Amino acid sequence: MRILIVGSGIAGPLTALSLERAGFTDIVIAERNEEIRGLGVGINLLPHAVREFTELGIADRTAALGVEPSTLSYYNRHGQRIWSEPRGRAAGYDWPQLSVHRGRLQVELNELVKERLGGVHRLGRRLIDVQGSTAVQGSTAVFELSDGSREEITADIIVAADGIHSAARKLRFPGEGDPIWSGLTLWRGTAFVEPYLDGATMIMVGDADQKFVAYPLGPVRENGTQLINFIAERRCEGLPGADWNRQVEREPIAEFFEGWSYGWLDIPGIIRSSEELLEYPMVDRDALPGWTFDRLALIGDAAHAMYPNGSNGGSQATLDARTFAYRLATADSIASALKAYEQDRLPSCTALLALTRQTGPERVMQLAYERAPEGFSDVHEVISQEELETIAADYKRAAGFHPDSLNARSSLNARVAK
């Protein structure tokens, strides 16, 4: 069985690795760029994703790329703590949470694909059409090459892992239009700074209109500094371009956060100390009625692009990849495998997308702002402990990583019958 994967971001190589683990080896990855470039800044892999990395045998190499945060803390604009919770193994999971550089992770995953499957990448191929996709026969993907010529690749299954601007999705839903803007603009960067708090805490500061997120990406160096990833977020007028590589000046963004310094954290100082600042809009797409179409399947952001509230996009792509491979290895036909994959993943991701539009677990920050915009002396006079715990637990259940259910869930490892 030949399987064609379109896209070499995060979802694409994870799908290839999951398929190889399940016994499928005739795999091709088509990528529109002429080289695999690690794009983006930081990404969090939550315990349900790290479990899958562990079962794929790639967790150690992934962990070497970043750090394991032990705590997540939410603060208001005044630097007052709203809620803290342990993360990863400190929260009772059998697996950690990992914070890594997205670009380094992308490159590493594709290197692992080369090690396990050989030269399966076909670079410089932009998908322009999918032909002959039927439940009985295979599908043919038509690509445009950099010189303007065209190439066809026929496969039994085509997996579209080509991101929020998925060409395959557009072919199926040509009237969908551009991604939907939330009204928020994000500025992402990395900076070497003195460790804040215990040097292993992910923080979120602010509310639904303006927010700052930061987490460590490396250990403390000999000079006492630590590499952190940060996201500065603000509601703005006018939609910026959706290019993750648009560099902007640091000073105007730092000025948005003037006064957001609390002794233990200097937000404008962090922004000013970044080497570069990348701007893009916070966008998502509406939920789809289906992800599979005869021999074509959508996966990752191509299927369910969502806001980064909850730090869950990469983790959901991981679950997509593993579930897809598991169903293909255990079903009695390609059609039933694709339908089972869709039934497993689409409803939960649709519900999760709706939660991210309601700010997900970050709702505690907005509640604190609405109920006490000038701050509080005791957060429990504003939000009860029970309400805080419920918001956190409900999101974990919706996203599939509540510790009780995750630790008890059966493995997605499976091998296709030869």
Residue pairs with C-beta under 8 A, 6 or more apart in sequence:
1 24
1 26
1 156
1 157
1 334
2 26
2 27
2 28
2 138
2 154
2 155
2 156
2 157
3 19
3 24
3 26
3 27
3 28
3 155
3 156
3 157
3 158
3 159
4 27
4 28
4 30
4 139
4 141
4 153
4 155
4 157
4 158
4 159
5 12
5 15
5 16
5 27
5 28
5 29
5 30
5 158
5 159
5 161
6 12
6 29
6 30
6 127
6 141
6 158
6 159
6 160
6 161
6 162
6 167
6 168
7 29
7 30
7 31
7 160
7 161
7 162
7 163
7 166
7 300
7 302
8 29
8 31
8 33
8 36
8 106
8 110
8 121
9 39
9 106
9 161
9 162
9 163
9 300
9 301
10 43
10 102
10 105
10 106
10 109
10 300
10 314
10 317
10 318
11 161
11 299
11 300
11 301
11 302
11 317
11 320
11 321
12 29
12 31
12 159
12 161
12 162
12 300
13 29
13 106
13 109
13 110
13 112
13 113
14 109
14 317
14 318
14 321
14 322
15 159
15 161
15 299
15 320
15 321
15 324
15 325
16 27
16 29
16 113
16 117
16 120
17 56
17 58
17 109
17 112
17 113
17 116
17 321
18 52
18 56
18 321
18 322
18 324
18 325
18 326
19 27
19 324
19 325
19 328
20 27
20 113
20 116
20 117
21 55
21 56
21 57
21 325
21 413
22 325
22 326
22 328
22 329
22 413
22 414
22 415
22 416
23 329
23 415
23 416
23 418
24 325
24 328
24 329
24 416
25 117
27 117
27 120
28 120
28 122
28 153
28 155
29 110
29 113
29 120
29 121
29 122
30 122
30 125
30 127
30 141
30 143
30 153
31 121
31 122
31 123
31 124
31 125
32 124
32 125
32 126
32 127
32 162
33 123
33 124
34 123
34 124
34 146
35 123
36 106
36 107
36 110
36 121
36 123
37 103
38 101
38 102
38 103
38 104
38 105
38 106
38 107
39 102
39 103
39 106
39 244
39 245
40 101
40 102
40 103
40 106
40 188
40 244
41 101
41 102
41 103
41 188
41 189
41 190
41 229
41 278
42 99
42 100
42 101
42 102
42 188
42 190
42 215
42 217
42 229
42 231
43 99
43 100
43 101
43 102
43 105
43 311
43 313
43 314
44 69
44 97
44 98
44 99
44 202
44 215
44 311
44 314
44 315
45 53
45 62
45 97
45 98
45 99
45 100
45 314
45 315
45 318
46 97
46 311
46 312
46 315
46 399
46 401
47 88
47 93
47 94
47 95
47 96
47 97
47 401
47 403
47 406
48 95
48 315
48 318
48 319
48 399
48 400
48 401
48 406
49 314
49 315
49 318
49 319
50 59
50 62
50 88
50 95
50 96
50 97
50 98
51 94
51 95
51 406
52 318
52 319
52 321
52 322
52 412
53 59
53 62
53 318
54 95
55 322
55 411
55 412
55 413
56 322
58 109
58 112
59 95
61 108
61 112
62 98
62 100
62 105
62 108
63 96
63 98
65 98
65 100
65 101
65 104
65 105
65 108
66 98
66 99
66 100
66 101
66 217
66 218
67 98
67 99
67 200
67 216
67 217
67 218
67 219
68 88
68 89
68 96
68 97
68 98
68 99
68 200
69 87
69 88
69 97
69 99
69 200
69 201
69 202
69 215
69 216
70 86
70 87
70 88
70 90
70 198
70 200
70 201
71 84
71 85
71 86
71 87
71 90
71 197
71 198
71 200
71 201
71 202
72 84
72 85
72 87
72 201
72 202
72 203
72 204
73 81
73 83
73 84
73 197
73 201
73 202
73 203
73 204
74 81
74 82
74 83
74 84
74 203
74 204
74 205
74 362
74 364
74 365
75 81
75 82
75 203
75 204
75 205
75 206
75 262
75 365
76 82
76 205
76 206
76 207
76 365
76 368
76 369
76 372
76 375
76 376
77 205
77 206
77 207
77 210
77 260
77 369
78 262
78 374
78 375
79 205
79 260
79 262
79 263
79 264
79 265
80 375
80 376
80 379
81 379
82 364
82 365
82 368
82 379
82 383
82 388
83 364
83 379
83 383
83 388
83 392
85 91
85 392
86 92
87 97
87 202
88 95
88 96
88 97
88 98
89 95
89 96
91 403
92 403
92 407
93 401
93 403
93 406
93 407
94 406
94 407
99 202
99 215
99 216
99 217
99 229
100 217
101 190
101 217
101 229
102 314
110 121
113 120
113 121
114 120
114 121
122 143
122 153
124 145
124 146
125 143
125 144
125 145
125 151
126 143
126 144
126 145
126 167
127 141
127 142
127 143
127 160
127 162
127 167
127 168
128 142
128 143
128 144
128 150
128 167
129 141
129 142
129 171
130 139
130 140
130 141
130 142
130 158
130 168
130 171
130 296
131 139
131 140
131 141
131 142
131 152
132 138
132 139
132 140
133 139
133 158
133 293
133 294
133 295
133 296
134 294
134 295
135 294
135 295
135 334
135 335
137 295
138 154
138 155
138 156
138 157
138 295
139 154
139 155
139 156
139 157
139 158
139 294
139 295
139 296
140 152
140 153
140 154
140 155
141 152
141 153
141 154
141 155
141 158
142 150
142 151
142 152
143 150
143 151
143 152
143 153
144 150
145 151
155 295
156 295
156 334
157 295
157 296
157 297
157 328
157 334
157 338
158 168
158 295
158 296
158 297
159 297
159 299
159 324
160 166
160 167
160 168
160 169
160 296
160 297
160 298
160 299
160 302
161 299
161 300
161 302
161 317
162 168
162 169
162 302
163 300
163 301
163 302
163 305
164 179
164 242
164 283
164 284
164 285
164 301
164 302
164 305
165 179
165 242
166 298
166 301
166 302
168 296
168 298
168 302
169 176
169 288
169 298
169 302
169 303
170 176
172 293
172 296
173 288
176 285
176 286
178 242
178 283
179 242
179 281
179 283
179 284
179 285
179 305
180 283
180 284
180 285
180 286
181 239
181 281
181 282
181 283
182 281
182 282
182 283
182 284
182 307
182 357
183 235
183 236
183 282
184 233
184 234
184 235
184 236
184 281
184 282
185 233
185 234
185 235
185 236
185 240
185 279
185 280
185 281
185 282
186 231
186 232
186 233
186 279
186 280
186 281
186 282
186 308
187 231
187 232
187 233
187 248
187 253
187 271
187 277
187 278
187 279
188 229
188 230
188 231
188 232
188 277
188 278
188 280
189 229
189 230
189 250
189 271
189 274
189 275
189 276
189 277
189 278
190 217
190 227
190 228
190 229
190 230
190 274
190 275
191 227
191 228
191 230
191 270
191 271
191 273
191 274
191 275
192 221
192 225
192 226
192 227
192 228
192 273
193 225
193 226
193 228
193 269
193 270
193 273
194 224
194 225
194 226
195 216
195 220
195 224
195 225
195 226
196 203
196 214
196 264
196 265
197 203
197 264
199 216
199 220
199 226
200 216
201 215
202 213
202 214
202 215
202 311
203 212
203 213
203 214
203 215
203 265
204 211
204 212
204 213
204 362
204 365
205 211
205 212
205 213
205 260
205 265
205 267
206 212
206 233
206 260
206 365
207 365
207 366
207 368
207 369
208 235
208 359
208 362
208 365
208 366
208 369
209 234
209 235
210 233
210 234
210 235
210 256
210 257
211 231
211 232
211 233
211 234
211 362
211 365
212 230
212 231
212 232
212 233
212 257
212 260
212 267
213 230
213 231
213 233
214 228
214 229
214 230
214 231
214 265
214 270
215 228
215 229
216 226
216 227
216 228
216 229
217 227
217 228
217 229
218 226
218 227
219 226
220 226
228 270
230 270
230 271
230 274
231 308
232 253
232 256
232 257
232 267
232 271
233 282
234 256
239 281
240 246
240 279
240 280
240 281
241 280
241 281
242 280
242 281
242 283
243 280
244 278
244 280
245 278
246 278
246 279
246 280
247 276
247 277
247 278
247 279
248 277
248 278
248 279
249 277
250 271
250 272
250 274
250 277
251 272
253 271
253 277
254 268
254 269
254 271
254 272
255 268
257 267
257 268
257 271
258 268
260 267
260 268
261 267
261 268
261 269
271 277
282 307
282 308
283 305
284 305
284 306
284 307
284 353
284 356
284 357
285 304
285 305
287 304
287 349
287 350
287 353
287 354
288 298
288 303
288 304
288 346
290 342
290 346
291 297
291 298
291 299
291 303
291 341
291 342
291 345
291 346
292 298
292 338
292 339
292 341
292 342
294 335
295 334
295 338
297 324
297 338
297 341
297 342
299 317
299 320
299 321
299 324
300 316
300 317
300 320
300 321
301 313
301 317
303 320
303 345
303 346
303 349
304 316
304 346
304 349
304 350
304 352
304 353
305 313
306 312
306 313
306 316
306 349
306 352
306 353
306 356
307 356
307 357
307 360
308 356
309 355
309 356
309 359
309 360
309 361
309 362
310 352
310 355
310 356
310 360
310 361
310 362
310 395
310 399
312 352
312 356
312 360
312 399
315 399
315 401
316 349
316 352
316 399
319 345
319 400
320 341
320 345
322 412
323 341
323 344
323 345
323 412
324 341
325 412
325 414
326 412
326 413
326 414
327 337
327 338
327 340
327 341
327 344
328 334
328 337
328 341
328 416
329 414
329 415
329 416
330 337
330 414
331 337
331 340
348 398
348 400
351 398
352 398
352 399
355 395
355 398
355 399
359 365
359 366
360 395
361 391
361 392
361 395
363 391
364 383
364 388
364 391
364 392
367 382
367 383
367 387
368 376
368 379
368 382
368 383
371 382
371 383
372 381
372 382
376 382
379 388
393 402
396 402
396 403
397 405
400 406
